[in-house]
């Protein structure tokens, strides 16, 4: 059976496929509910505005504490078992959707799904971080990011097609957790190297330390609770901002298209192109880093800024497509790099998944607060322009780009010498 190098040993191909498959489900919560929002008044005539808000907001809010809870559990519990429990809850929620017949039931099931997904999300990256080191880890985290985003793109189209039938049919997408749940047997039982002894090098091979010398704590860096404080804070800030910067495409693109009297049919295409561009860098990230070297972070920032500006001024379909690709590419470069760096923010290897959980939770917080931030600045400037969110975030991204230039040698923005 083919064996895959990890940088400190080998795992079998089925074990790698099992680990990859977890990424299929991390971006799916809320996806099947979105198409039915416009028909809720017909499906549930007595549904209140509060119930509708709870249906869309509460599950995403619940993901955040369960992501952190999963990261904390991973310090002392069997990570594979946590994944199996999370996937089982996720799948059970997916099945319960088919018997839901009220708004209260939909809200409760969606919360259940959010809890299950929250348990799984940090371990999709955490198992990779535990298994691979160095350039192998960066490559695999890039692939993980690509898989999760391409799964979202394909599932979006599938849900749109399923929405033409019974209102329950889009929930078929929540049966996908059955795939990684079935494959977990290769990680635990059929492949001993891929469980507790996953990273044990073959006899006679030299062991590679979990933290390279280049990434070891520097003199003066504060360490608290096993975390290198400055590093984790820097990554949290970078991920929070980049996620906020590009999330405006989800919230405000339909209004922008409407304001410019463009066909509303292109909204799905522009959004799909954005996610397509997010996933592509994941599969070729090592080559992107070799191309831009220590300018990788600033190149990704420029790409996001250019996309935001172009989207704010574009009046043609083609330019909107290009702007979505630019924004997605920049974000798609930042994502796996941040995941990889998160594993170097701890002095204790057992806390690497918790570090990933902290960073990943920021993604959901940023998505949740984006409309509140934009609305706050709208009121401050007294504007209702549908172009304003993109102009605002373009200005913020330029400021962020200056920070990247000034702090280009800091941990958050510098590429490790082993990658360039």
Beta strands, then each sheet from edge to edge (+ up, - down):
strand 1: 3-5
strand 2: 10-12
strand 3: 223-224
strand 4: 227-228
sheet 1: 1+ 2-
sheet 2: 3+ 4-
end
